[in-house]
Structures are given as C-alpha cells and as structure tokens.
C-alpha cells in the first residue's frame, strides 16, 4: 500500500469537522488493529492510502 495522500483526499479531510475527523481516524485505527489481529481481511496490495481514506469517509454514517 502506498503511504502518500493526494491533495484531493487532503481537501476531503479538511472539509470534515472535528467530530467527523475524529470518527474517521478512529475507524482507520480500528480497521488497522482488526486487520493486524486477523479478524478482517488486509487491504489489497494495490489499494492506496487515498482509496482507504476515501472509503472510510464515504462509509461514515450521515450526521444528524
């Protein structure tokens, strides 16, 4: 997995408020921890950091 994040993804993250950004960070850490323990599948080698961050953002539940 590449570790760089594009300007587009950075702009997506900048649009999140503190609570949404914290939720996204928590989700990323939780996913990494579960993958390291083998309880979820490790992302494919060709998945980029951009792909992962965008997937997390789009899967976040809508805010009320």
FIKOLDO-586652 format. One record per atom (N, C-alpha, C): residue number from 1; residue in three letters; atom name; x, y, z. Coordinates in nm, 3 decimals, always signed. Layout:
BEGIN
n:NUM	res:ala	atom:CA	x:X	y:Y	z:Z;
...
REM end
This chain:
BEGIN
n:1	res:unk	atom:N	x:+0.086	y:-0.118	z:+0.000;
n:1	res:unk	atom:CA	x:+0.000	y:+0.000	z:+0.000;
n:1	res:unk	atom:C	x:+0.090	y:+0.124	z:+0.000;
n:2	res:unk	atom:N	x:+0.058	y:+0.217	z:-0.087;
n:2	res:unk	atom:CA	x:+0.133	y:+0.342	z:-0.087;
n:2	res:unk	atom:C	x:+0.088	y:+0.426	z:+0.033;
n:3	res:unk	atom:N	x:+0.179	y:+0.504	z:+0.084;
n:3	res:unk	atom:CA	x:+0.150	y:+0.578	z:+0.207;
n:3	res:unk	atom:C	x:+0.124	y:+0.726	z:+0.184;
n:4	res:unk	atom:N	x:+0.126	y:+0.770	z:+0.060;
n:4	res:unk	atom:CA	x:+0.102	y:+0.911	z:+0.032;
n:4	res:unk	atom:C	x:-0.047	y:+0.938	z:+0.015;
n:5	res:unk	atom:N	x:-0.085	y:+1.061	z:+0.043;
n:5	res:unk	atom:CA	x:-0.224	y:+1.103	z:+0.030;
n:5	res:unk	atom:C	x:-0.228	y:+1.221	z:-0.065;
n:6	res:unk	atom:N	x:-0.318	y:+1.215	z:-0.163;
n:6	res:unk	atom:CA	x:-0.325	y:+1.321	z:-0.264;
n:6	res:unk	atom:C	x:-0.387	y:+1.448	z:-0.207;
n:7	res:unk	atom:N	x:-0.371	y:+1.555	z:-0.281;
n:7	res:unk	atom:CA	x:-0.430	y:+1.684	z:-0.242;
n:7	res:unk	atom:C	x:-0.582	y:+1.675	z:-0.237;
n:8	res:unk	atom:N	x:-0.639	y:+1.595	z:-0.326;
n:8	res:unk	atom:CA	x:-0.785	y:+1.578	z:-0.328;
n:8	res:unk	atom:C	x:-0.833	y:+1.516	z:-0.197;
n:9	res:unk	atom:N	x:-0.764	y:+1.413	z:-0.152;
n:9	res:unk	atom:CA	x:-0.802	y:+1.348	z:-0.026;
n:9	res:unk	atom:C	x:-0.780	y:+1.442	z:+0.092;
n:10	res:unk	atom:N	x:-0.673	y:+1.517	z:+0.089;
n:10	res:unk	atom:CA	x:-0.648	y:+1.615	z:+0.195;
n:10	res:unk	atom:C	x:-0.761	y:+1.716	z:+0.202;
n:11	res:unk	atom:N	x:-0.807	y:+1.760	z:+0.086;
n:11	res:unk	atom:CA	x:-0.919	y:+1.856	z:+0.083;
n:11	res:unk	atom:C	x:-1.046	y:+1.793	z:+0.139;
n:12	res:unk	atom:N	x:-1.068	y:+1.664	z:+0.110;
n:12	res:unk	atom:CA	x:-1.184	y:+1.595	z:+0.166;
n:12	res:unk	atom:C	x:-1.175	y:+1.593	z:+0.319;
n:13	res:unk	atom:N	x:-1.056	y:+1.565	z:+0.371;
n:13	res:unk	atom:CA	x:-1.037	y:+1.561	z:+0.516;
n:13	res:unk	atom:C	x:-1.054	y:+1.699	z:+0.579;
n:14	res:unk	atom:N	x:-1.010	y:+1.804	z:+0.509;
n:14	res:unk	atom:CA	x:-1.023	y:+1.940	z:+0.561;
n:14	res:unk	atom:C	x:-1.168	y:+1.983	z:+0.574;
n:15	res:unk	atom:N	x:-1.256	y:+1.924	z:+0.492;
n:15	res:unk	atom:CA	x:-1.397	y:+1.961	z:+0.496;
n:15	res:unk	atom:C	x:-1.470	y:+1.899	z:+0.615;
n:16	res:unk	atom:N	x:-1.409	y:+1.800	z:+0.678;
n:16	res:unk	atom:CA	x:-1.473	y:+1.736	z:+0.792;
n:16	res:unk	atom:C	x:-1.458	y:+1.823	z:+0.917;
n:17	res:unk	atom:N	x:-1.561	y:+1.826	z:+0.999;
n:17	res:unk	atom:CA	x:-1.547	y:+1.896	z:+1.127;
n:17	res:unk	atom:C	x:-1.468	y:+1.806	z:+1.223;
n:18	res:unk	atom:N	x:-1.437	y:+1.859	z:+1.341;
n:18	res:unk	atom:CA	x:-1.353	y:+1.785	z:+1.435;
n:18	res:unk	atom:C	x:-1.412	y:+1.649	z:+1.472;
n:19	res:unk	atom:N	x:-1.543	y:+1.644	z:+1.493;
n:19	res:unk	atom:CA	x:-1.606	y:+1.518	z:+1.532;
n:19	res:unk	atom:C	x:-1.599	y:+1.416	z:+1.420;
n:20	res:unk	atom:N	x:-1.626	y:+1.459	z:+1.297;
n:20	res:unk	atom:CA	x:-1.621	y:+1.367	z:+1.183;
n:20	res:unk	atom:C	x:-1.477	y:+1.322	z:+1.156;
n:21	res:unk	atom:N	x:-1.381	y:+1.413	z:+1.172;
n:21	res:unk	atom:CA	x:-1.241	y:+1.378	z:+1.152;
n:21	res:unk	atom:C	x:-1.196	y:+1.277	z:+1.258;
n:22	res:unk	atom:N	x:-1.239	y:+1.298	z:+1.382;
n:22	res:unk	atom:CA	x:-1.206	y:+1.203	z:+1.489;
n:22	res:unk	atom:C	x:-1.268	y:+1.067	z:+1.460;
n:23	res:unk	atom:N	x:-1.390	y:+1.065	z:+1.409;
n:23	res:unk	atom:CA	x:-1.456	y:+0.939	z:+1.375;
n:23	res:unk	atom:C	x:-1.381	y:+0.866	z:+1.264;
n:24	res:unk	atom:N	x:-1.335	y:+0.940	z:+1.165;
n:24	res:unk	atom:CA	x:-1.260	y:+0.882	z:+1.054;
n:24	res:unk	atom:C	x:-1.128	y:+0.824	z:+1.105;
n:25	res:unk	atom:N	x:-1.060	y:+0.897	z:+1.192;
n:25	res:unk	atom:CA	x:-0.933	y:+0.849	z:+1.248;
n:25	res:unk	atom:C	x:-0.957	y:+0.723	z:+1.333;
n:26	res:unk	atom:N	x:-1.063	y:+0.725	z:+1.413;
n:26	res:unk	atom:CA	x:-1.096	y:+0.608	z:+1.494;
n:26	res:unk	atom:C	x:-1.123	y:+0.487	z:+1.405;
n:27	res:unk	atom:N	x:-1.199	y:+0.507	z:+1.298;
n:27	res:unk	atom:CA	x:-1.231	y:+0.397	z:+1.207;
n:27	res:unk	atom:C	x:-1.105	y:+0.341	z:+1.142;
n:28	res:unk	atom:N	x:-1.013	y:+0.429	z:+1.104;
n:28	res:unk	atom:CA	x:-0.888	y:+0.384	z:+1.042;
n:28	res:unk	atom:C	x:-0.804	y:+0.303	z:+1.141;
n:29	res:unk	atom:N	x:-0.795	y:+0.351	z:+1.264;
n:29	res:unk	atom:CA	x:-0.718	y:+0.280	z:+1.366;
n:29	res:unk	atom:C	x:-0.783	y:+0.146	z:+1.400;
n:30	res:unk	atom:N	x:-0.915	y:+0.145	z:+1.411;
n:30	res:unk	atom:CA	x:-0.988	y:+0.022	z:+1.441;
n:30	res:unk	atom:C	x:-0.967	y:-0.080	z:+1.329;
n:31	res:unk	atom:N	x:-0.976	y:-0.035	z:+1.206;
n:31	res:unk	atom:CA	x:-0.956	y:-0.124	z:+1.092;
n:31	res:unk	atom:C	x:-0.814	y:-0.182	z:+1.092;
n:32	res:unk	atom:N	x:-0.715	y:-0.098	z:+1.118;
n:32	res:unk	atom:CA	x:-0.576	y:-0.144	z:+1.120;
n:32	res:unk	atom:C	x:-0.554	y:-0.245	z:+1.232;
n:33	res:unk	atom:N	x:-0.612	y:-0.220	z:+1.349;
n:33	res:unk	atom:CA	x:-0.598	y:-0.311	z:+1.462;
n:33	res:unk	atom:C	x:-0.664	y:-0.446	z:+1.432;
n:34	res:unk	atom:N	x:-0.786	y:-0.442	z:+1.378;
n:34	res:unk	atom:CA	x:-0.856	y:-0.567	z:+1.346;
n:34	res:unk	atom:C	x:-0.783	y:-0.644	z:+1.237;
n:35	res:unk	atom:N	x:-0.726	y:-0.574	z:+1.138;
n:35	res:unk	atom:CA	x:-0.651	y:-0.641	z:+1.032;
n:35	res:unk	atom:C	x:-0.524	y:-0.705	z:+1.089;
n:36	res:unk	atom:N	x:-0.459	y:-0.637	z:+1.182;
n:36	res:unk	atom:CA	x:-0.337	y:-0.693	z:+1.241;
n:36	res:unk	atom:C	x:-0.366	y:-0.817	z:+1.326;
n:37	res:unk	atom:N	x:-0.487	y:-0.826	z:+1.378;
n:37	res:unk	atom:CA	x:-0.527	y:-0.942	z:+1.459;
n:37	res:unk	atom:C	x:-0.588	y:-1.053	z:+1.374;
n:38	res:unk	atom:N	x:-0.607	y:-1.025	z:+1.245;
n:38	res:unk	atom:CA	x:-0.661	y:-1.126	z:+1.155;
n:38	res:unk	atom:C	x:-0.812	y:-1.137	z:+1.154;
n:39	res:unk	atom:N	x:-0.881	y:-1.043	z:+1.219;
n:39	res:unk	atom:CA	x:-1.027	y:-1.053	z:+1.222;
n:39	res:unk	atom:C	x:-1.094	y:-0.989	z:+1.101;
n:40	res:unk	atom:N	x:-1.020	y:-0.913	z:+1.023;
n:40	res:unk	atom:CA	x:-1.069	y:-0.861	z:+0.894;
n:40	res:unk	atom:C	x:-0.958	y:-0.881	z:+0.791;
n:41	res:unk	atom:N	x:-0.998	y:-0.886	z:+0.668;
n:41	res:unk	atom:CA	x:-0.903	y:-0.907	z:+0.560;
n:41	res:unk	atom:C	x:-0.813	y:-0.784	z:+0.543;
n:42	res:unk	atom:N	x:-0.686	y:-0.807	z:+0.521;
n:42	res:unk	atom:CA	x:-0.591	y:-0.700	z:+0.495;
n:42	res:unk	atom:C	x:-0.624	y:-0.640	z:+0.359;
n:43	res:unk	atom:N	x:-0.618	y:-0.506	z:+0.345;
n:43	res:unk	atom:CA	x:-0.647	y:-0.445	z:+0.215;
n:43	res:unk	atom:C	x:-0.555	y:-0.498	z:+0.105;
n:44	res:unk	atom:N	x:-0.603	y:-0.501	z:-0.018;
n:44	res:unk	atom:CA	x:-0.519	y:-0.548	z:-0.128;
n:44	res:unk	atom:C	x:-0.393	y:-0.461	z:-0.144;
n:45	res:unk	atom:N	x:-0.289	y:-0.523	z:-0.197;
n:45	res:unk	atom:CA	x:-0.161	y:-0.452	z:-0.216;
n:45	res:unk	atom:C	x:-0.176	y:-0.327	z:-0.303;
n:46	res:unk	atom:N	x:-0.269	y:-0.331	z:-0.401;
n:46	res:unk	atom:CA	x:-0.282	y:-0.217	z:-0.492;
n:46	res:unk	atom:C	x:-0.372	y:-0.106	z:-0.436;
n:47	res:unk	atom:N	x:-0.426	y:-0.125	z:-0.316;
n:47	res:unk	atom:CA	x:-0.509	y:-0.021	z:-0.254;
n:47	res:unk	atom:C	x:-0.416	y:+0.088	z:-0.199;
n:48	res:unk	atom:N	x:-0.447	y:+0.211	z:-0.234;
n:48	res:unk	atom:CA	x:-0.365	y:+0.322	z:-0.188;
n:48	res:unk	atom:C	x:-0.422	y:+0.382	z:-0.061;
n:49	res:unk	atom:N	x:-0.343	y:+0.465	z:+0.005;
n:49	res:unk	atom:CA	x:-0.392	y:+0.536	z:+0.123;
n:49	res:unk	atom:C	x:-0.512	y:+0.623	z:+0.085;
n:50	res:unk	atom:N	x:-0.506	y:+0.684	z:-0.034;
n:50	res:unk	atom:CA	x:-0.619	y:+0.763	z:-0.084;
n:50	res:unk	atom:C	x:-0.746	y:+0.679	z:-0.089;
n:51	res:unk	atom:N	x:-0.734	y:+0.559	z:-0.147;
n:51	res:unk	atom:CA	x:-0.850	y:+0.470	z:-0.158;
n:51	res:unk	atom:C	x:-0.909	y:+0.439	z:-0.021;
n:52	res:unk	atom:N	x:-0.822	y:+0.408	z:+0.074;
n:52	res:unk	atom:CA	x:-0.867	y:+0.371	z:+0.208;
n:52	res:unk	atom:C	x:-0.935	y:+0.488	z:+0.278;
n:53	res:unk	atom:N	x:-0.874	y:+0.606	z:+0.272;
n:53	res:unk	atom:CA	x:-0.933	y:+0.723	z:+0.338;
n:53	res:unk	atom:C	x:-1.067	y:+0.758	z:+0.274;
n:54	res:unk	atom:N	x:-1.073	y:+0.757	z:+0.142;
n:54	res:unk	atom:CA	x:-1.199	y:+0.788	z:+0.074;
n:54	res:unk	atom:C	x:-1.308	y:+0.687	z:+0.108;
n:55	res:unk	atom:N	x:-1.270	y:+0.559	z:+0.117;
n:55	res:unk	atom:CA	x:-1.366	y:+0.455	z:+0.153;
n:55	res:unk	atom:C	x:-1.419	y:+0.480	z:+0.294;
n:56	res:unk	atom:N	x:-1.331	y:+0.513	z:+0.387;
n:56	res:unk	atom:CA	x:-1.374	y:+0.540	z:+0.524;
n:56	res:unk	atom:C	x:-1.470	y:+0.659	z:+0.529;
n:57	res:unk	atom:N	x:-1.438	y:+0.766	z:+0.455;
n:57	res:unk	atom:CA	x:-1.522	y:+0.885	z:+0.456;
n:57	res:unk	atom:C	x:-1.660	y:+0.854	z:+0.399;
n:58	res:unk	atom:N	x:-1.663	y:+0.781	z:+0.288;
n:58	res:unk	atom:CA	x:-1.793	y:+0.752	z:+0.225;
n:58	res:unk	atom:C	x:-1.877	y:+0.655	z:+0.307;
n:59	res:unk	atom:N	x:-1.813	y:+0.573	z:+0.389;
n:59	res:unk	atom:CA	x:-1.887	y:+0.476	z:+0.470;
n:59	res:unk	atom:C	x:-1.929	y:+0.532	z:+0.606;
n:60	res:unk	atom:N	x:-1.887	y:+0.652	z:+0.637;
n:60	res:unk	atom:CA	x:-1.927	y:+0.712	z:+0.765;
n:60	res:unk	atom:C	x:-2.077	y:+0.736	z:+0.764;
n:61	res:unk	atom:N	x:-2.144	y:+0.706	z:+0.874;
n:61	res:unk	atom:CA	x:-2.289	y:+0.729	z:+0.878;
n:61	res:unk	atom:C	x:-2.320	y:+0.878	z:+0.866;
n:62	res:unk	atom:N	x:-2.433	y:+0.912	z:+0.805;
n:62	res:unk	atom:CA	x:-2.470	y:+1.053	z:+0.791;
n:62	res:unk	atom:C	x:-2.491	y:+1.116	z:+0.928;
n:63	res:unk	atom:N	x:-2.454	y:+1.241	z:+0.937;
n:63	res:unk	atom:CA	x:-2.468	y:+1.314	z:+1.063;
n:63	res:unk	atom:C	x:-2.606	y:+1.376	z:+1.071;
n:64	res:unk	atom:N	x:-2.662	y:+1.374	z:+1.188;
n:64	res:unk	atom:CA	x:-2.796	y:+1.433	z:+1.208;
n:64	res:unk	atom:C	x:-2.789	y:+1.581	z:+1.233;
REM end
